[in-house]
Amino acid sequence: MSINNSYFSKNNTLISGSLTNTGRNPVMELFYGNGGVANPIGFSRFIFDLDLTLLKEKYTGGTITNCTEDMTHTLRMTNTSFFDKDLLNTTTSTGRLRATSFDLVLLRMPNLEIPPYTGQNWDEGVGYDFADLLNEVPTDKNYSTRPSNWYSTTTLNVWGYPGVYNNKNLSLYPYSALTVVASQHFQFGDENIEFDMTSEINAVLNGWISPTGWVIAYLPDVENLTGTSGTYEVGFFTRHTQTFYEPFLETNYNDLIEDDRNSFSLGKVNKLYLYAYEDGNPLNFDNNPTVTISDSNGDPIVGLINRPTCRRASGVYEVTLPPFSTTAYKTPCTFTDTWSNIELNGFALPNVENEFVVYPLKKSFQIGTDSKDPMIYGFDFYGIKQDEKILNTDVRKVGVVIKKAYTTNQLQPNVDAFYRIYVREGQTEVQVQDWTKINRTPNEYYFIFDTRDKIPNEYYVDLKVVASGEINTYKRQIKFQIVNKK
């Protein structure tokens, strides 16, 4: 699995009945209730849009491929109370009570209900403060009523309905007519946002919808509560935070390569791959080839003629083969995989013929009277140097040489190895990418690291090997920095 992070292109908090703009505030405060300190009575809603440029580029360019039916998209926002449990059941710096036991909904911003029914384009604004403090602090320049706000999208335009929609299902843009993308329950109020946007973003990538943004809000039943003793609030970091916790859309897609060409065994599912390059760059064909498997006599195997393939990664085509009978073949023996129907730019290319050795199933087993001793591994790397400073425009192929510890040449084949990437804040490890299996080809182990969707910081890579019933983690094998290109 690999990830792609898409960040916000703009965001703002809309306050009911108010012209206040807080588009540049590093924290968005969703509140509801009666009362508060220097804030209006009512509720607020958060609006945002996503920069999906890089995600669309990977989708149309073949980095995210037709093998990735299980691709997911999750909106992640960090709660400002997430780091300190002592903040529960207390007040915020503005005097509001911290909200607990509530639901938030993610809504697609509706299009205008008048011809030509276009999306409602809006500006982020230049405001920072939630309240006008000019009378108290004459030098305060952070308060703004410039759009967007509760009423206006831009200087010349207004929302189809103030605040984007009506929470009482009256008039235009009722809540009941909106598309609810996701919802989440918050038991304690310090949980992070994890909205599943898979169907929504897939619809965007396929060109079925073109939203101009999304809304995060309390359920209408919460917004319309009366008789509360105060104002209740939950806060999340926005795109203007000066911390590492900038909100983002996390896309997970499966580009894992597990090539069995060097370890093809009877009695189990095996995968074979075809790798295509032009001057060292991955090359995508016009369509997916087909594969025919022939036995050691050169005869095509029934059921394995013109098998369909899929493109697992850019320039990498995968075929999955069902288990071969353990009694039909005398092993080891050499089989042939023929890749056909290869076209490039409208021209047919010759078939590609490869060989692989089929081994007995017992080659992958260790059955006997002796237990297997655990093994300690060592690693070498190429593609990223230790303590290297990498521009945030790079895409690196990181090769991992897995060998027996304290040796220089005992390379280990068919190892289940994983990597994890994170940054450190004091003694805390902030996860960037969870444990992900390392690609295995006939000649190397590697993973792809794309810096274009990573926040400049110092990054660490852990490795994990699963073998002999043990899980061994090797901490901080690589350390490097991502820096901005000026």
N, C-alpha and C positions, 0 to 999 in steps of 0.2 A: 504494500500500500504506500502511496505517496500523498502528500497534501499540497494544496494551494490556498494561500490566504488572500482574500479580497477585502480591502479596507473601505471605510466610508469615504464618499466623495463630498458629502455635506451632511450636517445634522443640526437640529434645533429643538428647543423645548417650547411648546405652545402652552400658555397659561390662560385658563378660561376667562373670557371677558377682559383681557389685558392686551395692551399694545407692546408689552415688554418683549424684547428679543434677547436671547441668551445663546446665540449660535456659536460663540467663541468660548463659552464656559467649559472648563475641563471636566465638569461633572454635570450630569443631567439628573434633576430631582423630580421624580414622579410623586405627587402628593394628592391627597384628597381630604375632605373634612371641613369642619367649621372652625375658623380662627387661625392663629398663626402669628408669627412675629415679622412685621414689616413685609407681609405677603398677603395677596388677596385671598378671600374665601373662595373655595371651589376645588379645582383639580387641574392637573396638567397632563399633557401628552407629548411624547417624543417622536419626532419625525426624522427620517434619515434616507439616504440613497447610497447605493453601492457602486464602486468603481469595478466593473467586471471586465475591464479591457484585457488583462492578462489571462483570466480564466477563459474568455472567448477565444483568445489567440491560441491557447493550448487545445481547446476543444476543436476548433476548425483546422488547426495545423497538424493534428494527429498525435500530440503528446498525450492527451486524454483520448482513448481509442474506443473502438466498438467492442472491445472485450470487457468494458467496465460497466456492465449493467447495474452493478451494486454501488455506483457512485452516490455519495451522500453530501449534503450541504447543511452545515450547522452554524447558526448565528451565535457568536459568543461575545458576551459583555461581562466585565468583571464588576462585582458589587463592591462599593467603597467600604462596606462593613465586613467584607469577606475575611480580612486578615486578623480581626480581633473579636473574639467571642464576648469579651467584656462589654462591647458596644450594644449587645442585645438588650432590649427592653429599657433603653435609655433615650435621651433626646439628641437631636443633631445640633450642629453649631448655630442653626437658625432658630432653635427652640422647638422644633417640631418633634413629635413622637416618632420613633422608628416603627414602620409598618410591619405587621406580622400577619400570617394566615390570610393570604390574598392570592388572586390569580391575575396574571398579566396576559394580554392577547397581542398577537402580531397580526396586523391588518394590511392588506394591499391598499395603497392610496387610490381612491376611485377616480375615474375619468370624469370630465365635465358631462353633465346631463343635457347639454344644449349642443346643437350642431356646431362644429363637426365632431363632437364627442372626443376631443383630444385630452391628453393627460394634463394634470395641473402642475405646470412648471413653477418652481419656487426657488428663492434665494436663501442662503444660510443666514446672512446678516452679520453684523459686526458687534453685537452686544455681548456683554459678559455678566453683569450683575442682574440678579433677579428683582432687585428693588432699586428705586431712584433714591440715591443717597446724596444728591447734590446739596440739599439743604443742610445736611450734617457734615459732609466732607466736600467742600467747594472744589477741591482739586480732582474729585472722582470723575473720570472720563469714560468709565466702562459701562455706563447705562445707556441703552439705545432703544428707540421705538421704530427703527428702520425695519422694513420687512426682511424676512417673513415674521409674522406674529399671528395671533389668534384670528385676525380678520383678513390680513393681506398676504398674498404670495410674493408679490413684487411691488414696486412703487406704483405700477399702473394696473395691477390686477388683484382681485380678491378671490378667496376660496369659494367654491361652489356653495359651501355652507361653512359658517365660522367654526374654526377648530377642526376642519376637514369633514366631520360627519356629525349627525344628530344622535345623541345617546338615548333619546326617548322614542325613537322610531316615528317621529313626526316630520312632516314636510319633506324636503329633498334630502338625499343622502342619509337615509336611516341606517342605523347600525345593522339591522337585520338584512340589509341588501348588500353589505360589504363582504368581501372575501376574507374569511378568517384563515390565515396561513398556518398559525400554530398557537398554542396556549401553554402556559406553565403555571403550576401551583408553587407558591413560596410558603413553606410552613413556618420558618423562623424569620425570614426577611433578609438573611445575609447570604442567600444562595446566588450563584451567578446565573445569568441568562444563558440558556442553551435551547434555542428555538430550532426545530427541524424545518428547514426550508427546501428540502430535497425536491419535492414536486414543483414548487414555485420556481426555483432557479433552473431546473431542467426545462421548464416551459419557456423561460427567457432564452436559454441557450438554443432551443429549437425554433425560436422566432414566433412562438404562439402568443406571447404577451410582451408588452413593453412598458412596465410600470415606471412612474416618475418618482417612486419612493414608497416607503412603508411607514406604518404608525405602530408604536408600542404604547399601550394604555391599560388602565384598569378595566375590568368588566364594567359595563354600564350600571349594573346593580351597585357596584362600589362607588362609582362616580356620583351616583344619585343618592347616596346615603345622607340622611338628615339626623339631627339630634346627637351627633358625635361631640365629644368633649374637647376636641382639639383637632389639629391637623396631623395627618400621618404620612410618612415619607419613606421612600427607598431611593438610594442613589447608585448610579453606575457611571464609570468613566466613559467619556466621549472621545472623539477623534482628536481633540485638542489637549488631551492629557500629556503631561510631561513625564509620565511613568512609562514602563514597558507594557502597560495594560490597555493598549489601544484596542477598541472593539474591532471585530473582523468576522468575515464569513469563512469558515473552514470547510474546504472541499476535500474529501477523501476519495481517492480513486485507486483501483487495483492495477498496478503495472508490474507486479511481481513476476520475475522470470525464474523458473525452476527447471532447468534443462537436464533431462535424463539421458542425454546421448552417451555419456560415459558410464552410466549406471543403470542401463535399461534391463529390467528384470521381468521374468515371467510372473504371472499371478498378481500383478498390481497395475494400477493406472500409471501410465507414463506420458510424459510430454516431450515433444521435439520442437525445435525452433529453427527458423531461417532468418539470418541477419543480412540486411541489405544496406550498403553504404555507397556513397559517391564522394570520392576524395576525402574519405574519413567522416563524412556527415551522414546521418541516418537518411535513408531513402524510402519513401512510401510509394507503393505501386498504385495503379489506377483502381485495382480491386484486390480482394483477398485471393491468393492462390488456392489450389486444391492439392492434396497429397495422396499418393498411392504408395502403399507399403508392399514390398516384394520380399519373399523368403530367400533363403540361401541358394535356392535353385534358380532364382530370377523370376519366379512365378508370382503374379499379384495375388494377395491374400483376399479371399472373399470377405466382404464387409469392410475392407480397408482400401477400397478403390475410390479415388476422387473424394477423399475426406475433406470436409470444410475446415477452414482455418479462420482465425481472427487476428487482428493486429494488436498485440499486447502492449507494445510501446512503439514510439516512432521508429520505423525501420525494422521492427521485430515481429515476426509472424509465428503464431503458435498453433499446433495441432495437438489435441488430446486423444490418446489411444486407449481403448479399453484393455483390460487384463488379457494377456496371451495365456493360452492353456498351458499348464505345467506338464502335460503329457504329450502334447502334439509335436514338440520340437526337441531335438537333441542339442543341448547347449554345452558350451558356448558356441554360437554361430553368428554369422554376419548377415544382416538384413540391409535392404536398401530403401530409402525414402526419396521419392521422386516428386518434386514440386512443379506443378504445371499451371497453365492458364495465367502466366505472368505477363502483365502488360504495363508499360510505362509510357505516358504521354501519347496513348493511342497506338503504340507499336507493340507487337507481340515479341517477347523475349524467349530464348531457348529454355527448355526444362532444366532444372537444377537437380542433380543427383548426388545424394550423400549416403554415407554408410554408418551403421551403428552395430554394435555387438550386443546380442541378447544373452544374458546370463541366467543361470538358474535362480529360483527364488531364494534358495538357501544362502546365496552370496551376501545378501543383506541381513541374514540372521546370524546370531551367535548362540548356538544351542549346545550345551555340554555340561561338564562337571565343574568348570572354573567360572568364577565371577569375573566381570570385566572391571579392571581398575579404572578409576576416574582419570581423566587427562587434563593437564593444565595447558592452556593455549597461550601463544604469543602472536603478535600482530605487527605487520608492516603496512604502510599506507602510501598511496600515491594519488595525486589529484589535488590535495590540500596539504600544505606544509604546516608543521607545528608552529603556532603563534603567528601565522600568516595574516596579513591585512588584505581582505578581499573586497573589491568594489561590489556594491549592491546591484550591479548589472550582469554579474557572472552566473553561468550555469555550469557547475562542476560535476564531473564523473569521478567519484571517489572509489578507488580500488582498495580492497582489503585483502592482504595476504595472510591467510590463516595457517599457522604451523604449530608444531609441537613446541612447547616452551623450552627455551634455552638451546634451541637448535637453529641452524641457518637454512636447512634445505628439506626438512621433513614436512612438506606441505600436506594439508589434510583435506581430502575430497569429501563431498557429500556431508558437510557440516551444517546443522541448523543454527545459523548465526543471525543475530538481530542487532539493530542500532537504535539509539535514542538520542535526541538533541534537546538541549535545554540551555537556559541562562541562569546565572546565579545572582541572588540579591542577599548579601550577607551569607547566612547559613542555609537559606532557602533556595531550592532548585525549582525554577519556573519552567514548566514543560513547554517546549515548542513543538516537538513531534514525539509521540508515544512510541513504544517499542515496535519496530517495523522490520520485517524479515529482509535480509540482504539478498540481492539477486545472485543466482548461481548459473553460470554458463559453463561450457566445456573447458574454458581456459582461465576463468577468473571469477572472483566474487566482487560485487560493486554495488553502490547505490548512487543515485543522482541527487545532488543538492542544488536547489534553485535559490539564489540569494535575492531575486527580484521581488519576492513577496515577504521578505524578512526585515524586521526592524533593526537598524544598526545597533550592534551591541557585541559583547564578547560571548561566544558560544562554546559549548562543550559537547563532546560525543562520548557516550558510553557504549560498550559492546557487551553482548550477552550470548553465551553458547549453551545450548541444551544438548547434553550427551551423558550416557551412562546413568540415566535417571537423575542427573544433577542439573541444576541451573546455576551457572557461574557468571557473575557480572564483573566486568572489568571497567573500572571507573576512569573517566576523564582521559580516554586514550588520545583524543585530539582536542586541542584548544585553538580557536582562531577568532578573528574579529571581522565583522562586516562593517564597512565604512561607506558613507555617502559619496557619490560622485558629484563634484561641484561643476 
